[in-house]
Each structure stands twice: as structure tokens, then as C-alpha cells.
């Protein structure tokens, strides 16, 4: 087969036309009619389809980024929770602490010394 620049789209030629064989075929009308009945021609609005596709891609990207933000937020909350669990702030509050002066008030001066000795 041969295709030159001056030919129309879809048109082809032959290098050696003498080698080309042409056969005359008669139409089989019942088969042609059946094919014509099932033939569907559609004229889609390609611009609309492209626009719909771009909107769908945008929607998927937004959904993906929303999911990423949600995961990052969950991760941040988890890190804060871990940080709070490791923090001494909940232990070191005034209600849990006893002053040495309070120890002296309970008994004599030896009570505070005994408490300090037990601590070490």
C-alpha cells in the first residue's frame, strides 16, 4: 500500500496496481437489512463530555485532598493525645502535692524527715 501527502485522509493507493485483484460481490439484502436495523448513529456532544469528565476529575481530587486533610487531622489529634499522656501536667497539680510544711503540721519534725527518706 502507498500513502502520499496529497491524498485525502483515509485514502490509500497501491505501489503496483497490476497486482490488485478486484472481486464483484453481490449484496445479500436480508443481512444488509438486519445490519441497518441494528445500526446506531450517535452524535455526542464531545465538549460537554469533556467538561463533565474534567468536573469529575476535579471532584475526585477534592475528595482525595479532603481525605488527606482528615488523615492529617486525625494524626495531629493522635500526636496531641500521646503528648498529653506523656506529659507530667496531669500528675503535677496542686491537689496531688503535699508541702513539707504540711508534713510538719501532721506530727513532729521527724515525720517530714521520714517522708524524705522514704522518697529517696
Secondary structure, DSSP 4 states (H G I P E B T S, - for coil): -B--TTSPTT--B-S-GGG---------HHHHHHHHHH-------HHHHHHHHHHHHHHHHHHHHHHHHHHHHHHHHHHHHHHHHH-STTTSSTTT---HHHHHHHS-HHHHHHHHHHH-
